[in-house]
Amino acid sequence: MEKIISIKNLNYTYPEAKQEAIKNVSLDIYKNEWISIVGKNGSGKSTLTKLIDGLIEASSGTIEVDGQIINEENIWEARTKIGIIFQNPDHQFVGATVEDDVAFGLENQGMPKEQMVKEVDRALKLVKMSDFKRRDPQSLSGGQKQRVAIAGVLATKPQIVIMDESTSMLDPEGRQTVLNLIQDLRKKQDLTIISITHDISETELSQRIVVLNDGQIVQDDKPVNIYNMGTHLSKYGLEEPFSSELMSTLRDSIKLPEGYLNEEELMEQLWKLRLNM
Ligand SMILES: Nc1ncnc2c1ncn2[C@@H]1O[C@H](COP(=O)(O)OP(=O)(O)OP(=O)(O)O)[C@@H](O)[C@H]1O
């Protein structure tokens, strides 16, 4: 597996703060991987994201993005490889129409108009929002707004997409649509996804979960192994997903497949068992 981000012995202390917000963090992230970074409030998730995106500079340690250690000279180039989708879709809109909005990042790059129109159409198609291109972004649902925000990010062709609590303000349906879309894009567009969340249920589609606590990495494992920590997750301010909890209870009396099933998959499995009874 090829590394896209390699973090070594990273430390960060905010000016005038007494404690380090990030303490000796080392982490490799691989191309085309979906990694979730979880932890309670204040555990250091946002600080780590800002360090990766070069918005703040590490006190010590290094961050390599796509083979280059980030420094003052190459930070802008590194940043073109990273797109961020934030929590509140309303704070991300700048255009009067959906297409203007998606074009914003490209305008900043000084892309010629003709090419820009093509790229905007391509990005809107990827998030299945082409029919909405002339609409006012404010008239859309939360999930649709996030899909437009994702299109804005995809238009600039990043290799890495950071989702910073990007689905926490969405209703369950909007959230699921956005997460499934991200999974689909990861596979088809060869993206690396880093999702930052304090909600463990948002991590189901990821391949690896890193738990941050007090600025340090305390766990780094496959979701099923993290979920199996059960009540021990509470010391990191996290809860086991409902279906994982239900599966451990059900395993005492019925045979379930190995690994983790989300609520929908578990329900399907239970129906199958019932039909075969
Ligand atoms: N601008 C700042 N100045 C000083 N200390 C800060 C600043 N921003 C964050 N911190 C501190 O750094 C630590 C890590 O905070 P950070 O915001 O990275 O955590 P988080 O996991 O993203 O939390 P949340 O889920 O609340 O966003 C906390 O102790 C926090 O109080």
The ligand as an SDF file (V2000), in Angstrom:
LIG
                    3D

 31 33  0  0  0  0  0  0  0  0999 V2000
   -7.2910   28.4750   19.6250 N   0  0  0  0  0  0  0  0  0  0  0  0
   -6.9590   27.7470   20.6950 C   0  0  0  0  0  0  0  0  0  0  0  0
   -6.1820   28.2650   21.6890 N   0  0  0  0  0  0  0  0  0  0  0  0
   -5.8390   27.5190   22.7490 C   0  0  0  0  0  0  0  0  0  0  0  0
   -6.2080   26.2380   22.9500 N   0  0  0  0  0  0  0  0  0  0  0  0
   -6.9770   25.6690   21.9980 C   0  0  0  0  0  0  0  0  0  0  0  0
   -7.4000   26.3840   20.8260 C   0  0  0  0  0  0  0  0  0  0  0  0
   -8.1730   25.5550   20.0710 N   0  0  0  0  0  0  0  0  0  0  0  0
   -8.2160   24.3690   20.7270 C   0  0  0  0  0  0  0  0  0  0  0  0
   -7.5050   24.4330   21.8750 N   0  0  0  0  0  0  0  0  0  0  0  0
   -7.2940   23.3380   22.8490 C   0  0  0  0  0  0  0  0  0  0  0  0
   -6.6080   22.2810   22.1800 O   0  0  0  0  0  0  0  0  0  0  0  0
   -7.1140   21.0070   22.5760 C   0  0  0  0  0  0  0  0  0  0  0  0
   -7.6020   20.2300   21.3510 C   0  0  0  0  0  0  0  0  0  0  0  0
   -8.7210   20.9050   20.7980 O   0  0  0  0  0  0  0  0  0  0  0  0
   -9.4140   20.5170   19.4010 P   0  0  0  0  0  0  0  0  0  0  0  0
  -10.3220   21.6460   19.0410 O   0  0  0  0  0  0  0  0  0  0  0  0
   -8.3690   20.1210   18.4290 O   0  0  0  0  0  0  0  0  0  0  0  0
  -10.2400   19.2320   19.8230 O   0  0  0  0  0  0  0  0  0  0  0  0
  -11.4310   18.5110   19.0320 P   0  0  0  0  0  0  0  0  0  0  0  0
  -11.2290   17.0610   19.2690 O   0  0  0  0  0  0  0  0  0  0  0  0
  -11.4540   18.9730   17.6300 O   0  0  0  0  0  0  0  0  0  0  0  0
  -12.6980   19.0200   19.8120 O   0  0  0  0  0  0  0  0  0  0  0  0
  -14.1700   19.3640   19.2560 P   0  0  0  0  0  0  0  0  0  0  0  0
  -14.8130   18.0410   18.9860 O   0  0  0  0  0  0  0  0  0  0  0  0
  -14.7780   20.1070   20.3880 O   0  0  0  0  0  0  0  0  0  0  0  0
  -13.9900   20.2120   18.0150 O   0  0  0  0  0  0  0  0  0  0  0  0
   -8.2050   21.2900   23.6090 C   0  0  0  0  0  0  0  0  0  0  0  0
   -7.6370   21.1850   24.8860 O   0  0  0  0  0  0  0  0  0  0  0  0
   -8.5980   22.7250   23.3100 C   0  0  0  0  0  0  0  0  0  0  0  0
   -9.0530   23.3600   24.4820 O   0  0  0  0  0  0  0  0  0  0  0  0
  1  2  1  0
  2  3  1  0
  2  7  2  0
  3  4  2  0
  4  5  1  0
  5  6  2  0
  6  7  1  0
  6 10  1  0
  7  8  1  0
  8  9  2  0
  9 10  1  0
 10 11  1  0
 11 12  1  0
 11 30  1  0
 12 13  1  0
 13 14  1  0
 13 28  1  0
 14 15  1  0
 15 16  1  0
 16 17  2  0
 16 18  1  0
 16 19  1  0
 19 20  1  0
 20 21  2  0
 20 22  1  0
 20 23  1  0
 23 24  1  0
 24 25  2  0
 24 26  1  0
 24 27  1  0
 28 29  1  0
 28 30  1  0
 30 31  1  0
M  END
$$$$
